[in-house]
Amino acid sequence: MVELKGPEKRRYVADLFSRISRRYDLMNTLMTFGMDRRWRKTAARQAMEGLEGPVLDVATGTGDLALALGRVVGVTEVVGMDLLNPMVSRAISKVARAPGPAPVTFMVGDALSLPFPDDSFACVTSAFSLRNLPDLEAALREMVRVTRPGGRVLSLETMPVDKGMSRPLVRFHFRRIVPLLGALITFDRAAYTYLPQSVDRFLSPAGLADLFRAVGLETVQHQSLALGAVHIHWGTKAP
Ligand SMILES: C[S@@+](CC[C@H](N)C(=O)[O-])C[C@H]1O[C@@H](n2cnc3c(N)ncnc32)[C@H](O)[C@@H]1O
């Protein structure tokens, strides 16, 4: 796949996630050996540490991070927003089955133009989505805009492993196992070939931390998970 940007990438990504929405959750469980649940739980707790108030989960997909956030102390309300109806419909059906302590609602919307006033949320999150957005910096600026001063922006994301002993193992998993699983489970090898390509083309953990600072976040930190293939980044909007 040639590297796409802007409206072309938006169309490509929308078409891809519409195609795989039905088997999206099953593929996540299989290709992460069920660990994605734990990563989301860790991210949700980190997102709200020391904070209280409403949370926005951008590009929420089938809503798993939004639902995990709904179970965290201090969260008063969660809004999960995604570009695509098929993903949002799946998220809505999950809330009905597993209501949490905080109300969780889902809506369709574009990460590049969040339909909320400035300073609306105590925390704004995004999981496995920044890689897929047509303009990463613009999306992060939007996330910061709708975060309250003193609030937090958090990303949970798959990233390239550039060095270390885990590199060959992680690369083999992404480049061989994931496309094969995708072909078997979703009959869509192309979608799960895009995934490792999008990871390879994404920023390094240090690069994303720099971008967090460039869009105005302070005290930026990150935590590495899954042999360095998954990272949680968070930063605070200046009070
Ligand atoms: C890999 S999925 C991640 C979904 C979910 N956050 C998760 O943790 O499983 C990427 C999601 O980004 C959404 N997406 C892509 N471009 C978007 C945009 N411009 N605005 C909002 N959502 C977008 C897709 O529809 C898809 O649901």
The ligand as an SDF file (V2000), in Angstrom:
LIG
                    3D

 27 29  0  0  0  0  0  0  0  0999 V2000
   -8.1720    0.1180   15.0610 C   0  0  0  0  0  0  0  0  0  0  0  0
   -9.7500    0.7850   15.3500 S   0  0  0  0  0  0  0  0  0  0  0  0
   -9.6740    1.1250   17.0760 C   0  0  0  0  0  0  0  0  0  0  0  0
  -11.0190    1.0890   17.7140 C   0  0  0  0  0  0  0  0  0  0  0  0
  -11.0410    1.1590   19.2280 C   0  0  0  0  0  0  0  0  0  0  0  0
  -10.5540    2.4270   19.7220 N   0  0  0  0  0  0  0  0  0  0  0  0
  -10.3170    0.0240   19.8740 C   0  0  0  0  0  0  0  0  0  0  0  0
   -9.5710    0.2650   20.8150 O   0  0  0  0  0  0  0  0  0  0  0  0
  -10.5230   -1.1140   19.4830 O   0  0  0  0  0  0  0  0  0  0  0  0
   -9.6320    2.3580   14.6040 C   0  0  0  0  0  0  0  0  0  0  0  0
  -10.9480    3.1120   14.6380 C   0  0  0  0  0  0  0  0  0  0  0  0
  -10.7110    4.4480   14.1860 O   0  0  0  0  0  0  0  0  0  0  0  0
  -11.8950    4.8880   13.5620 C   0  0  0  0  0  0  0  0  0  0  0  0
  -11.6000    6.0720   12.7600 N   0  0  0  0  0  0  0  0  0  0  0  0
  -10.8150    6.1500   11.6830 C   0  0  0  0  0  0  0  0  0  0  0  0
  -10.7730    7.4230   11.2330 N   0  0  0  0  0  0  0  0  0  0  0  0
  -11.5430    8.1600   12.0640 C   0  0  0  0  0  0  0  0  0  0  0  0
  -11.9020    9.5350   12.1310 C   0  0  0  0  0  0  0  0  0  0  0  0
  -11.4460   10.4170   11.2310 N   0  0  0  0  0  0  0  0  0  0  0  0
  -12.7160    9.9390   13.1240 N   0  0  0  0  0  0  0  0  0  0  0  0
  -13.1830    9.0680   14.0420 C   0  0  0  0  0  0  0  0  0  0  0  0
  -12.8990    7.7470   14.0200 N   0  0  0  0  0  0  0  0  0  0  0  0
  -12.0840    7.2930   13.0460 C   0  0  0  0  0  0  0  0  0  0  0  0
  -12.3120    3.6680   12.7410 C   0  0  0  0  0  0  0  0  0  0  0  0
  -13.6500    3.7390   12.3380 O   0  0  0  0  0  0  0  0  0  0  0  0
  -12.0330    2.5420   13.7320 C   0  0  0  0  0  0  0  0  0  0  0  0
  -13.1680    2.2240   14.4850 O   0  0  0  0  0  0  0  0  0  0  0  0
  1  2  1  0
  2  3  1  0
  2 10  1  0
  3  4  1  0
  4  5  1  0
  5  6  1  0
  5  7  1  0
  7  8  2  0
  7  9  1  0
 10 11  1  0
 11 12  1  0
 11 26  1  0
 12 13  1  0
 13 14  1  0
 13 24  1  0
 14 15  1  0
 14 23  1  0
 15 16  2  0
 16 17  1  0
 17 18  1  0
 17 23  2  0
 18 19  1  0
 18 20  2  0
 20 21  1  0
 21 22  2  0
 22 23  1  0
 24 25  1  0
 24 26  1  0
 26 27  1  0
M  CHG  2   2   1   9  -1
M  END
$$$$
